[in-house]
Amino acid sequence: MQVWVLLFNANTDNEGIYTLEIDGDNIVVAFEQEDDAIRYAGLLEAQDFLSPTVESIDSEDLEAFCRESDYDLNIVPTEGLLVPPEKNVDKTDWSKDLEKDQSEPEEEIIVEDPVIAMMRRRLENLL
């Protein structure tokens, strides 16, 4: 089965895959439908996040990658709705271009659980 993932710097030496960090765990986000992945990428861009490329990958290959990299995997089903967290990590661990400045203390960024965020937005829309 093919799934769709979001890649940054696709086909370069500095390629990275989109993940969510929840409770210290990195979760690779994949989509069953390309349209859902494109929609999510657009939502990220609307939040001034880096512009991702939507790429298809075999789900078994992705599962193997996640096992080797010690990442969890979340495949968003066709009927599922996922919205990006309100805050994004400013620095990525895969980017060679973004070096940590040792003179500034690192600020902890709390990423909201996407399921809770979705439920909160639905409840807010009811008001």
Residue pairs with C-beta under 8 A, 6 or more apart in sequence:
1 58
1 59
2 56
2 57
2 58
2 59
3 30
3 31
3 32
3 56
3 57
3 58
3 59
3 62
3 75
4 30
4 31
4 32
4 33
4 34
4 36
4 37
4 54
4 55
4 56
4 57
5 17
5 18
5 28
5 29
5 30
5 31
5 37
5 54
5 55
5 57
5 62
6 17
6 18
6 29
6 37
6 40
6 41
6 44
6 52
6 53
6 54
6 55
7 15
7 16
7 17
7 18
7 52
7 53
7 54
7 55
8 15
8 16
8 17
8 18
8 50
8 52
8 53
8 92
8 94
8 95
9 15
9 16
10 53
10 55
14 94
14 95
14 96
14 97
15 94
16 92
16 94
16 95
17 28
18 28
18 29
18 44
18 52
19 26
19 27
19 28
19 29
19 71
20 26
20 27
20 29
20 74
20 85
20 111
20 114
21 27
21 89
21 111
22 111
22 113
22 114
25 72
26 69
26 70
26 71
26 72
27 71
27 72
27 73
27 74
28 62
28 65
28 66
28 71
28 72
28 73
28 74
29 40
29 74
29 76
29 82
30 37
30 57
30 59
30 62
30 73
30 74
30 75
30 76
31 37
31 40
31 75
31 76
32 75
32 76
32 77
32 78
33 78
34 54
34 56
36 76
36 78
36 80
36 82
37 54
38 54
40 76
40 82
40 83
40 84
41 51
41 52
41 53
41 54
43 83
43 84
44 50
44 51
44 52
44 84
44 88
45 51
47 84
47 86
47 88
49 84
49 88
59 75
62 73
63 73
65 71
66 72
66 73
76 82
81 118
82 114
82 118
83 114
83 117
83 118
83 121
84 114
85 111
85 112
85 114
85 117
86 112
86 117
87 109
87 110
87 111
87 112
88 109
89 109
89 111
90 109
91 98
91 100
92 98
100 106
